Amino acid sequence: MPPWLHLMAQSLWPLLYAGLVFTVPLTLASFSLGLALAFAAALIRLFGPRWLVAIVRFYVWLIRGSPLLVQLFVIFYGLPNVGIVLDPLTAAIIGFSLNVGAYNSEVIRGVVESIPKGQWEAAYSIGMTRAEALRRVILPQAARVALPPLSNSFISLVKDTSLAAVLTVPEVFQAAQRIASVTYEPLILYTEAALIYLVFSSVLSSAQVRLERRFGRHALFDAGNR
């Protein structure tokens, strides 16, 4: 067995372990919190009072206009200067969640606004309130439209978690850095880490295609029953 292949075989489990124990939970926690934040921000942008809309718009402008790496540095390395000390994993989750929330709030706001106004009027005509119309009529249709961009955001987040290495979170890339510092083979280790991210992303892309097909079939079935 060539030395480089032997090294990749030896380091495979430590990298996979880091991915399963840190990368995957970090991604799931950050995306879940970020999606909840995005939904709340989108609803505020659509239906909230002006002063609250201004705050949300500022938040979205700030996060979308600054690099994610800088945001992580501010949260982990900057906040201790004002007395707020966070452990690396918590800081990473907060940073990624804020980033996901800002970007996906625009996705959710856009798909809700894309639903024809006639759908709202039809819901009002049968006595629904705005909240009922949103929950029972608008959001189910918006979810089908939002699925592809939200799925893409989730897949991107899997790769973006590599930035958590700068906060010393022991995820895949940080594990590769540790092994490379001992073996002095950065090309082999970083290539292997890239392949692991590629496998994770490919699995998620396949799941995305299946979800889109399933939602598409349901949409056709619903249309045929109307």
N, C-alpha and C positions, 0 to 999 in steps of 0.2 A: 504494500500500500504506500503510495507517495506520502511524504511528510505532511504536505499541505492538506491532503485528504484525511490523514490520521488526526491532525489538529482540529479539523472541522467536525469529525466524528466525536472527538473528546469534548468539544465545547458545545455540541448540539444541545445536550440536556440542560446545562446551566442557562443557555439562552432561552430555551423553551420554557423552563421553569420560571425565569424572570417574566416572560411574556404571559404565562398563565396566572401567576400570582400577583403581578403588578400591572402590566400593560392592559390586560383585559378588564380587571376591576376598575382601574383608573379611567378607561374609556367608557365603561358602562355608567359609572357614577357621574362622571363629568357630563356625558350626553343627557342622562336623565334629568339632572338638575338644570342643565342648560336649556333643555327643551321646555321644562316647566317655566323657567324664566322667560324664554322666548314667547311662549303662549301668553303669559301675563303681560309682557311688554307690547305684544301685538294688539291685544284687546284694549289696552290703555290707549295706544295710538289711534285705534278705531273709534272707541266710545268714551274715553276718559275725559276728565276736565282739562282745561287748557294748561293749568300750572303743572299737572302731572304729566301731560303729553310733552311739555317742554323738558322735564327732567329725563323722561325716557329717550327723547330725541338726542339729548346731550350724551346720555350713556351710550347709545348706539353710535353716535358720531365719534366719541372718544375711543371706543374699542375698535371700531372698524378702521379708524385712521391711524392707529399705532400698531407696531409689530407685536405679535404674540410673545416673542422672546423678551421684549422690553417689559411687557405686562407681567410676565413671570418673575423677572428680576425685581421689579418694583414691589410685588407682593411678598416675595421671600426675603430679599436682601434689603429692601427699602423700608418696609413697615416696622422692622425692629427699631429704627431710629425714632419712632413715635410711640414705642412701647408695645407694639403688637408683634409677638413672636409666634410663628406658625411652624409646625413640623413640615418637612418637604412634601409629603403626600398630600396633606391638607392644602398647602399652598398651591400645589399643582392642580388639584381638583377645583379650587376656587378660580384660578386663572383660566383653565380650560372651560369651565362652566360659564364664566362671564363672556368669553369669546364666542362660544356656541350660542349663548342666549342672544347676543347682539346680532349676529349674522342670520340666525334662523328666525328671529322676530320679523325681519323683513320678508322672509319667505312666507311665513304664516300670514302676515298682513296682506301680502300680495295675492295669495290664493283665495283668501276670504273676500277681498275686493273683486276678484275675478268672477265670482259667482254672480250670475245675472240678477238684477234687482227684482225681476219678476218672481224669483224664488222667495224673496222676502215678502213681496206683496201677496203671494199665494198663501204663505204661512199666516200672515196677518188676517187674511180674508176668512180663515177658518177659526179665528179666535186665539191664535197663539200670541204670547207676549214676545218681546224681542229676545229674551233669554231662551225661551222655548224654541223659537225659530232658529236661533243660532245653534242650539244643542241638537235639535232633531232634524233640521233641514240643511243648514248651511255647512256645519262642520263635517258631517259625513261626506258631502260632496267635495269639500276642500281637502279632506284627508287623502283622497285619491290623487288629486293634483299635486299635493305636497310630498307624496311618497318619494318620487325620484330625487328631488333636491335634498330632502332630509336624509335619505339613504346615502347620498353622495357626501353630505356633511359628516355623517357617522364614519364612513370609510376614511375620509380625510383626517378625522380626529384620531383614528388608530395610528396613522403615520405621524401626526403632530405630537403624540405622546412621547416621541423620541426626544423632544425638547425638555422633557422633565429630567433628563440626565444632568442638565446644568444645575438642577436643584438637589442633586444627589439621590434622586429616586431610583432605586435599583431595577429599572425596567430593562427591556431588551438591549437598547443601545448602550446604557450605562454598564450592563453586564459585559458587553463586547469590549467596551473601553477598559474595564478591569483586567480582562483576560489578555487583551492586546498589550497592556502595560507590563505584563509578565513575560509573554512569549515574544514580544517585539515583532508581531506579524499583523499589523493593523489592516492591511489589504484583505487578508483572508478572513479575519474576524468581522470587519465591517461589511464585507460582501455577504458573509453568512447571516449577519443581522438583517441586511437588506432583503435577503431571500425569505427570511422568516416573516418580515413585514409584508412581503409580496404574497406569501401563502395566506396570511390572515386577510389581506385585502381581497384576494381572489375568492376565498370562501364567502366573504360578505357580499361581494359583487354577484356571485351566483345566487345567494339568498335574496338579494334585491331583485334580480330578474324574476325569480319565482313569485315573490310578493306582488310585483307589478302585473304579472300574468294573472294571478289570482284575483287581484282587485279589478283588473280589466274584465275578466269573465263575470264577476259579480255586477259590474256596471252594465254590461250587456244584458244580463239576466233581469236586472231591475228595470232597464229601459224597455225590455220586451213585455214586462208585466204592467206597464203603465197604460 
